Amino acid sequence: MEPTFAAALLSIALLLSNLASILLASQKLKRPASIAPPNAPPVSIVIPARGVEPFAEETLERAFSLDWPRYELIFCVAHADDPVVKPITAAMARFPAIRARLLVGDDRISGNPKLNNCVKGWEAARYRWVILADSNVLMSSDYVQHLMAAWRHDTGLVCSTPIGSRPDGFWGEVECAFLNTLQARWQYAGEALGLGFAQGKSMLWNKPMLDANGGIRALAAEIAEDAAATKLVNGLGLRVNLVASPFEQPLGRRTLGEIWSRQARWARLRRVTFALFFAPEILIGAAPPLVLALIAAADAGVSLPATAIAVLVAAYLPECALASTKGWHLSPRTIPAMMARDLMLPVVWARGWLSGAIDWRGNVMTIQTKTVAELEETPSGA
C-alpha cells in the first residue's frame, strides 16, 4: 500500500470512528421519566466541599430543592475555617425542612483529598442508597430520579459525567469543548460498547454492597476514586451505568492555565490507572486525521485548504449536531474552541506519560511512572 493511500485511508478511518462514537453516544443519551416512584427509597447525598466555587449559592440551593420524597444532605469539609462553611450553614438555615448536616474532619486514607473528605460522610449516611456528589454539580430537580432510573439488576454503580455550561470567555468555551462533545461523548460511546467506567462527579452506590467489599476505603486502591470504583465493580462482575441525561456543571470564567492544569492532571491519572485505554487517546480529536489528510493531499497534488476545510467540517459538524440535539452549550465560538482543544490534545497526551507534581485544589501530589507519592498539604493556589 502506497504511503499516500495509507495516510488517506487512515484519515478517513479516524473520521468515521469519530462519527461512530457520536452516533453511539447519541443513542445512549435519552432523557427518562422524571417522576419519583411511589415507593422511592430514602437517599443520602454526601457532598465534599472545599473553597467557595463559582455558582456556589445556586448549586447549594438546587441540592436543597430536589423532587425526591426523602433524602438527607451530608456536607463534608476538611477544616472548620474553610470559607465554604459559611454558605453551607446559611443554606441549611434557609431550608430547615431538609435534613442536612455539616461534618468537619480529614480522614487520611489515601492520597486523594476528595476521597479523604468523603469518608466521614459515608460512615454517617443513614440510608442504604448513597450518592457521592461534587459540590459544583448543578442538580436538576429530578437528579435522584435520573440516577435511580439507570440502576439495573447487574449494576454496581451509576454515575454521570459533567456537562459544561455557562462559560464566561473563550477559555470557558474550550472547557465546554473538552467536557461535552469530547469526554462525555466518548464515555457514553464506551458504555454503549460495554466499556462503562466511573466518573466521580455523581456516583450512586448501594451502601451495603460497597460496605461488604471494603466500603469507601476500598476506593483508596487507586489515586482516583472513580478508577478504583470501576475496577472494584468490574471485579464483582457488575456494570458501571451512566445516567441517560448527564448533569450540568456551570463553569464561569476559565484561564488557559487552569484548563491545562486540569487536563494534564486527568491525563496522568488516566495513564496511571488505565494505561491501555489511555494510549489510543493520541488518535482522538481532529488533529490526527487532518495531518494525515494534508500529507495525502500534498502527495496527490490536491488543494490543501480545501482538504483542511473538508476534514474540519467532517470532524466538527457532527459534534455540533450532538450538542444541539442534546441541548448542550453552543455558541459562535464553539468551533474555534474545539480547534483550540484539539491543538492541546496531543500535548496533553504526551504530558500524561510523564511524572511530576500536580495541584489538586491546593493539594500537591506527585504522580510517578507506576506509583503515586504521598499527599502533601499546601496552601490553596500553590
Secondary structure, DSSP 8 states (H G I E B T S, - for coil): --HHHHHHHHHHHHHHHHHHHHHHHHHH---------TT---EEEEEE--S--TTHHHHHHHHTT---SSEEEEEEES-TT-TTHHHHHHHHHH-TTSEEEEEE----SSS-HHHHHHHHHHHH--SSEEEEE-TT-B--TTHHHHHHHT--TTEEEEEE--EEEEEESHHHHHHHHHIIIIIIHHHHHHHHTT-----TTEEEEEHHHHHTTTGGGGGGGSSSHHHHHHHHHHHTT-EEEE-SS--EEEEEE--HHHHHHHHHHHHHHHHHH-HHHHGGGGG-SSHHHHHHHHHHHHHHT--HHHHHHHHHHHHHHHHHHHHHHHT----TTHHHHHHHHHHHHHHHHHHHTS-EEEEETTEEEEE-SS-B---EE--TT-
